[in-house]
Amino acid sequence: MQEPREMGVELFLLKLGEYESYLTRPGGRIVFRQRFTVIDPGTRLEFVLPSQQLFQLKIHPVIQVTPN
């Protein structure tokens, strides 16, 4: 059995703002969730994954709702 792996991504193409990232397994089960803010190009996300398993990284902007 292999050890978990530290992974990361640099987010050069996202606009400035607040986002939420999800790592999901096939079937959609969320195994990791993190809210982060892009303050400059190259913002980095880091996480640890079990080796030899398939995951999908999804990133969505956080929509700010202002009360009326």
DRENVEX-256792 format. One record per residue: y, x, z of N, C-alpha, C, O in turn. Coordinates in pm, whole numbers, plus 50000, padded with zeros to 5 digits. Each point is the difference from the previous one (the first is absolute). Layout:
// residues N
YXZYXZYXZYXZ
...
END
This chain:
// residues 68
498825008550000501184991550000501245008950000500075009950073
500894986549845501215008049990501084994850094500004988350038
500905020649998501094996850093501074991449932500165000549878
500574991550201501144992649944501015009749940500085011650040
500694983549863500965008549930501434995350023500304988149994
500575021550031501424996950008500534998749858499775008849916
500944980550058500544997349867501494996850013500484996950109
500225004049782501404996450000500494997349859499385004149902
501724988850089500644997249872501515002350015500584997450105
500025007449788501455001349995500524989249907499514998449889
501464994250157500464987949931501335002549930501064996050049
498895010749838501215003749927500634988349924501205000349973
498044989549992500504989649912500494987550072500504990849935
499375008650197500464988250073501515000650024500565010650024
500064977849967501434999050032500175001050151499064997850076
502155005649967500295000650142499774986350063500334989849939
499115009950180499764987350067498785000550088499405010650022
500234977750029498884998750093498774994649926500104991049917
498745014850116498754996549933498894998750103500115004650113
498814989149843498784999450081498855004649911499854995449887
499335013550166498845005049925498724994950064499924998050121
499084999949794498694995350043498935008449931500085002549880
498935001950195498795005649942498924989450015499744995250111
499645001249778498994989550005498685005249945499955009149917
498994984850131498665002649947499744990049888500714990049989
498285012649927499644989949900499744986650070499324999550102
501234989849843499904987050063501284996450073500184988450039
500735021349979501314997050055500195002050149501104997650050
497885006850023500175001950144500965011550028499805011149951
501254986450127501005010150032499465009050110499564995350104
500485018049871499525009650100501145008450057499825006750101
501344992949834501155007650048501254993049950500064995549886
500945003550201501254993449964501155007850065499925003850117
501134998549805501125007750053501294995449933500064998549878
500964999450203501344997049948500785013149998499915008050093
500864994149800500765012349988501294997549922500144989849932
500795019650080501294999049931500155011749906499815011650039
500544985549836500315010449902501495003150014500844991649972
499475020650070501405004050016500405010449896501195002649981
497825003349951500295009149890498745001549914498904996750046
501265008149830498825001949915499015009550066500395009950061
498354987249925498975008750055499564996450141499305007850065
501104980449983499514995650132498475000949999499374996449901
500065008250207498565002650005499304990950101500494997950111
498364996749848499114992550089498765008450021499495006249906
500014994250216498785007450030499034991150076500414991750081
498305010149893498964992250065498705007749992499895009949928
499114985550147498675006350003499004989849947499994988450041
499165016249865498994991249940498615005750022499805012150000
499224978850018498615004750001499665005849862500484994949898
498715015650099499665006249872499054991049920499244992150057
500825009349813499104993549904499984984850012498964993749982
502195000450047500134985450002501214996049917500995007349994
498914981249942501054995249911501034991950078499654991150077
501645012149901501114992650059501064997949893500065007449901
500774982550118501134997549912501275000050084500054993650106
500985013549848501295000450067500934990149933500195000449879
500384990650201500954990249950501315001750076500005002050121
501114997249806501325001450061500874988549953500124997449880
500504995750216500864988649971501335001650072500045004950113
501064990949821501285000250071500014989650111499404989349986
501285013850123500184990450109501214991749965501095005349975
498744981850022501094990949966500704995950127499404994150090
501885009049917500824996450117500504985749983500614996749898
499144995150200500464986049997501174998750097499895003450118
501234991749831501164998050087500124985350032499944991649910
500255005150217500134985850039501304994149945501015006949985
498944980149985501194993149948500954996250111501054994249974
END
